[in-house]
Amino acid sequence: MALIITDECINCDVCEPECPNDAISAGEEIYVIDAALCTECVGHHEVSQCVEVCPVDCIVLNPEIAETKEQLYEKYLSLSGQPAPQG
């Protein structure tokens, strides 16, 4: 699943620089996560970095976008320009 930022966001700016895929940006009122770019840090880190640094725990799984770890890894490979493993 991709992550979303809830309206509990306090715009503290700590999540945006932590995202290795540049999926987080300032929205009109709160920060937003581009689901097409979010891999939950799969391929980069063991845990989602934005979730780790968020002081108000407002970054949660998006229930509307169900993705397995394998799909997130495939997205990571595609975004990073790496070929998918054969076999």
N, C-alpha and C positions, 0 to 999 in steps of 0.2 A: 504494500500500500504506500502511496505517497503520503507525505505529512501535510497538515494544514496548521495555520496559526489562528487561534480563536480570538474573539473580541476581548479577551482578558489581557491581550498584549499591551505592554506599557511603552512601547517604542524605545526601548533602552539601547538598541543598536548592537547588542552583543552577538546576535545570531547570524546576521548577514555576513560578516567576514569569516565566520567559521565554516560556511558551506563550500565544500570543494567543487561543487558543480555550478556555483553562482545561481542557484535556484531561488534564493531569497532576495526580495527587493522591497523597497518602501512602497506601500500602497497608498491610497488616499487617506486612510485613517490609521491603519496598522500595517505591519509587515505582512507580505504574502509569499507563498511558495508556489512556484511554477511546477505543477505535477509532471510536466514533460521532462523536466530537468532533475527532479528529486529522485535519488536512488536510496534514500535513507542512509547515505554514506557507504552503502555496499560497494566494495571494491576499493574504498579508501580507508575506512575505519571499522572497528568492531561495533561501535554504537553511533547513533546519529549525534553529530556534534552540536547541532542547534539545540537539541533536547537537553544535552548535557550542560550547556551554558545558560539556558533560559532560567532567569530567577523567579518567574511566576508560573512555570509549568503550563504554558499556554500552547505548546506545540504537541499535537496529537495525531494519531493515524486518521487519514481521511477515509471514512467508511464507504464513500462513493467510488473509490478507486482501489480495487483489490488486485495486488500484485504479490507474487511469491518472491522469495529471495532469489530464485533462479531468474525470474523476469527482471528483477532489479539489477542483477549482475549483468544480464544481457543489455539492459539500458545503459549501465555504466560502460560496458565495452563499446557500445555504439557512440556514446557521448565522448569518450576518450579516443576514438578512432582506432581502437584495437580490434584485431580480427577475433571472431568467435572461435573458441576451441573446436577442433574437428573431432568427431567420433562420438 
